[in-house]
Amino acid sequence: MSQLNYKHLHYFWVVAQEGSITRAAERLGVAIQTISGQLSLLERQLGKALFNSQGRGLVLSDAGRVALGYADQIFQLGDALVDAVQHSDSGATLRLRAGISDGIPKLLAYRLLSTVTEMPADVRLICDEGEFESLLAELALHRLDVVLTDRAAPVGGNLKVFSTRLGEFATGLFATRGMAERYRSDFPQSLDDAPLLLPTRHNALRGRIDRWLERTGIRPKIVGEFEDSALLTTFGRGGLGIFPAPLALAEQIAAQLDAEPIGAMSGVSEQIYAISSERRIHHPAVEALCAAAPQAAAEPGV
């Protein structure tokens, strides 16, 4: 196959975004015939139709959806290349592209990443949130500098990424003020049949909480399970139930979620890792993050 013509791909990308060749031509300032002709050349090269007609517009074919996914990545990388080259000799701003696993408490991610903003250098923090596997893939493609997550990267396989343990954060149970006063007395036995909000079983913390419940013999009423930690705490703030969170964040949780600690779960902790694409960390902001993390984990919350 001959080398891909990126001008043809760009025209396809814009047509996919606009939903019609006419609107794409207006956006690009070229003739409709130009886009139509070069789109046909791209389809001929790929051997697949990229669009199907629908009314007066176009919709992507199955092959077109595949091509669009790659085109999105290619042109996002192109934008990043231009930005990196334009700022390569300025030395003014240090960029840290951090991926945050959706199971990590957002207040905890803030505590860890805020150390980066305190560096002497001017730092621009770019954060992305997503599922563990997706973030690792982005890291492997060098679209991220570091991933904060609740587990180490898997050993072996094709992904060349490396884990640095940032620390453990002792975990307790929190609730709105009235609910906390109700269940704080005779903790943890008071939790029998109490409404409890938990992370899903995809989250490493969930297994530790389940084992704690088994050890204590407590049988709460699980009223909600959440993949996203921010959604979990939002429901907790609304008074739907008791929720787990790092005890070190008690002050921030009180201020932002209007919730109080009920008690600590002995032996249960939130483990946080920084995953990078190199065994030795060279990014100054990632180095600062890893150096400051033990202090953040050691700070008492209650």
VMD Tcl script that draws the C-alpha trace (Angstrom):
set ca {
  {0.00 0.00 0.00}
  {1.28 3.49 -0.83}
  {1.97 5.96 1.96}
  {-1.10 7.61 3.47}
  {-1.83 11.12 2.23}
  {-2.49 13.17 5.36}
  {-4.24 15.96 3.45}
  {-6.81 13.40 2.29}
  {-7.10 12.16 5.88}
  {-7.59 15.71 7.15}
  {-10.41 16.32 4.69}
  {-12.05 13.06 5.82}
  {-11.65 14.14 9.47}
  {-13.37 17.48 8.88}
  {-16.20 15.89 6.87}
  {-16.75 13.42 9.73}
  {-16.98 16.30 12.20}
  {-19.30 18.41 10.04}
  {-21.51 15.59 8.76}
  {-21.50 16.86 5.19}
  {-19.07 17.72 2.40}
  {-20.71 21.11 1.88}
  {-20.16 22.24 5.49}
  {-16.64 20.83 5.45}
  {-15.86 22.81 2.28}
  {-17.16 26.02 3.89}
  {-15.05 25.39 6.99}
  {-11.89 24.67 5.02}
  {-12.45 27.32 2.35}
  {-12.07 24.92 -0.56}
  {-14.34 23.72 -3.35}
  {-16.82 20.92 -2.72}
  {-15.33 19.06 -5.70}
  {-11.87 19.19 -4.11}
  {-13.02 17.50 -0.91}
  {-15.20 15.00 -2.74}
  {-12.35 14.03 -5.06}
  {-9.73 13.65 -2.36}
  {-12.14 11.72 -0.13}
  {-12.70 9.31 -3.02}
  {-8.93 8.90 -3.38}
  {-8.63 8.06 0.33}
  {-11.45 5.49 0.13}
  {-9.83 3.96 -2.94}
  {-6.49 3.69 -1.15}
  {-8.04 2.12 1.95}
  {-10.31 -0.15 -0.07}
  {-13.36 0.73 2.04}
  {-16.23 3.22 1.91}
  {-15.86 5.59 4.84}
  {-19.33 7.15 4.68}
  {-22.90 6.16 3.95}
  {-25.52 8.61 2.71}
  {-28.33 9.50 5.11}
  {-30.82 12.05 3.89}
  {-28.86 15.13 2.86}
  {-25.93 14.25 5.07}
  {-23.33 11.57 5.59}
  {-22.84 9.06 8.39}
  {-19.73 7.05 9.07}
  {-19.55 3.46 7.95}
  {-17.99 0.84 10.22}
  {-14.67 1.38 8.46}
  {-15.15 5.14 8.79}
  {-15.57 4.89 12.56}
  {-12.31 2.97 12.78}
  {-10.55 5.53 10.58}
  {-11.96 8.43 12.61}
  {-10.53 7.00 15.82}
  {-7.06 6.97 14.31}
  {-7.52 10.38 12.70}
  {-8.49 11.90 16.06}
  {-5.29 10.56 17.59}
  {-3.11 11.67 14.66}
  {-4.33 15.26 14.63}
  {-4.30 15.56 18.42}
  {-0.66 14.50 18.31}
  {-0.09 17.03 15.54}
  {-1.46 19.82 17.74}
  {0.75 18.63 20.60}
  {3.79 18.60 18.30}
  {3.22 22.19 17.20}
  {2.76 23.34 20.80}
  {5.85 21.48 22.00}
  {8.08 22.84 19.24}
  {6.83 26.41 19.67}
  {7.64 26.30 23.38}
  {10.78 24.18 23.16}
  {13.20 27.09 23.54}
  {11.22 29.24 25.95}
  {12.00 27.29 29.11}
  {9.23 29.25 30.78}
  {6.56 26.62 31.34}
  {6.91 23.02 32.45}
  {3.99 20.87 31.28}
  {2.81 17.88 33.28}
  {0.19 15.71 31.58}
  {-1.32 13.57 34.33}
  {-3.89 10.82 34.00}
  {-6.07 10.20 37.06}
  {-7.80 6.87 37.48}
  {-11.53 7.41 38.01}
  {-11.47 5.36 41.22}
  {-9.08 7.69 43.06}
  {-10.67 10.28 45.38}
  {-10.44 13.61 43.61}
  {-9.48 15.43 46.81}
  {-6.59 13.00 47.18}
  {-5.48 13.59 43.59}
  {-5.62 17.32 44.31}
  {-3.49 16.95 47.43}
  {-0.83 15.01 45.55}
  {-0.77 17.13 42.40}
  {-0.89 20.46 44.24}
  {2.72 19.81 45.27}
  {3.66 20.16 41.62}
  {2.16 23.65 41.40}
  {4.38 24.72 44.30}
  {7.56 24.07 42.31}
  {9.82 27.09 41.60}
  {9.26 26.56 37.87}
  {6.12 27.76 36.13}
  {4.07 24.56 35.76}
  {1.07 23.93 33.54}
  {-0.90 20.96 34.82}
  {-3.00 19.09 32.26}
  {-5.24 16.43 33.81}
  {-7.21 13.67 32.16}
  {-9.48 11.18 33.91}
  {-10.39 7.70 32.76}
  {-10.31 3.99 33.31}
  {-7.09 2.28 34.39}
  {-6.44 0.39 31.13}
  {-7.20 3.40 28.91}
  {-4.84 5.64 30.84}
  {-2.03 3.08 30.63}
  {-2.49 2.94 26.86}
  {-2.29 6.75 26.68}
  {0.89 6.63 28.80}
  {2.47 4.00 26.55}
  {1.79 6.26 23.56}
  {3.50 9.16 25.41}
  {0.35 11.23 25.56}
  {0.65 11.30 29.36}
  {3.67 11.82 31.59}
  {2.29 10.01 34.62}
  {-0.80 8.10 35.74}
  {-2.11 8.22 39.31}
  {-3.96 5.04 40.17}
  {-4.90 2.69 43.00}
  {-2.83 -0.27 41.77}
  {0.55 -1.03 40.26}
  {0.88 -1.61 36.54}
  {0.70 -5.27 35.53}
  {4.06 -7.01 35.22}
  {5.03 -8.31 31.78}
  {3.04 -7.86 28.61}
  {3.65 -5.36 25.85}
  {3.27 -2.17 27.90}
  {6.64 -0.83 29.02}
  {5.48 1.15 32.06}
  {6.78 1.23 35.62}
  {5.13 1.82 38.98}
  {6.26 3.96 41.90}
  {4.31 3.59 45.13}
  {3.44 7.03 46.46}
  {2.06 5.86 49.79}
  {-0.88 4.54 51.77}
  {-3.72 6.68 53.09}
  {-5.62 5.22 56.04}
  {-9.32 5.02 55.19}
  {-12.36 5.74 57.33}
  {-16.10 6.07 56.90}
  {-17.73 9.49 56.52}
  {-21.28 10.82 56.41}
  {-23.28 14.01 56.65}
  {-23.29 15.55 60.14}
  {-26.62 14.14 61.31}
  {-25.89 10.69 59.94}
  {-22.37 10.71 61.43}
  {-23.75 11.54 64.90}
  {-26.26 8.71 64.58}
  {-23.74 6.01 63.64}
  {-20.61 7.20 65.48}
  {-21.78 5.74 68.78}
  {-20.85 2.07 69.21}
  {-18.87 2.07 65.93}
  {-18.45 -0.25 64.05}
  {-21.36 -2.37 65.39}
  {-23.64 0.61 64.74}
  {-23.16 0.01 61.00}
  {-25.39 -3.07 61.00}
  {-28.10 -2.34 58.40}
  {-26.70 1.18 57.90}
  {-26.83 2.60 54.32}
  {-23.38 2.25 52.76}
  {-21.95 3.61 49.50}
  {-19.02 1.66 48.05}
  {-16.71 1.67 45.03}
  {-17.33 -1.10 42.52}
  {-15.29 -4.27 42.59}
  {-13.01 -2.85 39.88}
  {-11.54 -0.62 42.59}
  {-8.74 -2.16 44.67}
  {-10.11 -0.49 47.81}
  {-13.37 -2.42 47.54}
  {-11.73 -5.76 48.33}
  {-10.11 -4.34 51.47}
  {-13.43 -2.92 52.68}
  {-15.20 -6.23 52.02}
  {-12.57 -8.09 54.07}
  {-12.92 -5.55 56.90}
  {-16.68 -6.08 56.96}
  {-16.14 -9.84 57.12}
  {-13.64 -9.51 59.99}
  {-15.92 -7.27 62.03}
  {-19.06 -9.25 61.24}
  {-20.86 -6.07 60.19}
  {-23.72 -6.36 57.69}
  {-24.55 -2.90 56.32}
  {-27.12 -2.20 53.63}
  {-25.23 -1.40 50.43}
  {-27.36 1.21 48.69}
  {-24.98 2.22 45.90}
  {-21.83 1.12 44.06}
  {-19.85 3.59 41.95}
  {-17.05 3.37 39.41}
  {-16.30 7.07 39.75}
  {-15.18 8.27 43.18}
  {-16.49 11.78 42.58}
  {-19.98 10.44 41.95}
  {-19.74 8.29 45.08}
  {-18.90 11.28 47.29}
  {-21.60 13.39 45.60}
  {-24.22 10.85 46.68}
  {-22.62 10.78 50.14}
  {-22.83 14.54 50.38}
  {-26.53 14.30 49.50}
  {-27.10 12.05 52.51}
  {-27.83 8.84 50.61}
  {-25.38 6.87 52.74}
  {-22.07 6.46 54.52}
  {-18.99 6.50 52.27}
  {-15.27 5.64 52.55}
  {-12.54 8.26 52.16}
  {-8.95 8.88 53.30}
  {-8.81 10.13 56.89}
  {-6.02 12.52 55.92}
  {-8.62 14.47 53.95}
  {-11.03 14.98 56.87}
  {-10.67 18.77 56.87}
  {-11.18 19.07 53.11}
  {-14.12 16.65 53.21}
  {-15.74 18.72 55.97}
  {-15.25 21.94 54.00}
  {-16.25 20.69 50.54}
  {-18.66 17.84 51.24}
  {-20.03 18.94 54.62}
  {-19.32 15.43 55.94}
  {-17.64 14.13 59.11}
  {-15.68 10.98 59.94}
  {-17.61 8.25 61.75}
  {-14.64 6.01 62.44}
  {-11.53 4.38 61.02}
  {-11.53 1.00 59.29}
  {-8.56 -0.73 60.87}
  {-6.23 -2.19 58.26}
  {-7.98 -0.53 55.32}
  {-6.00 1.98 53.30}
  {-6.05 3.67 49.92}
  {-2.84 2.78 48.07}
  {-1.70 5.22 45.41}
  {0.82 4.62 42.64}
  {2.46 6.85 40.07}
  {3.00 4.98 36.81}
  {5.48 6.34 34.29}
  {6.79 5.14 30.95}
  {10.41 5.08 32.12}
  {12.04 3.07 34.88}
  {14.02 6.12 35.98}
  {11.88 9.22 36.33}
  {13.36 12.24 34.54}
  {10.39 14.61 34.40}
  {11.03 17.26 37.10}
  {7.35 17.56 38.01}
  {6.94 13.79 38.38}
  {10.06 13.71 40.55}
  {8.57 16.46 42.74}
  {5.29 14.55 42.97}
  {7.00 11.34 44.10}
  {9.21 13.18 46.60}
  {6.32 15.04 48.25}
  {3.85 12.13 48.34}
  {5.13 10.43 51.56}
  {4.59 13.66 53.51}
  {1.06 13.99 52.10}
  {0.29 10.43 53.17}
  {1.69 10.95 56.68}
  {-0.33 14.08 57.49}
  {-3.03 13.22 60.06}
  {-6.63 13.89 59.21}
  {-8.38 13.25 62.52}
}
mol new
graphics top color blue
foreach p $ca { graphics top sphere $p radius 0.5 }
foreach p [lrange $ca 0 end-1] q [lrange $ca 1 end] { graphics top cylinder $p $q radius 0.2 }
display resetview
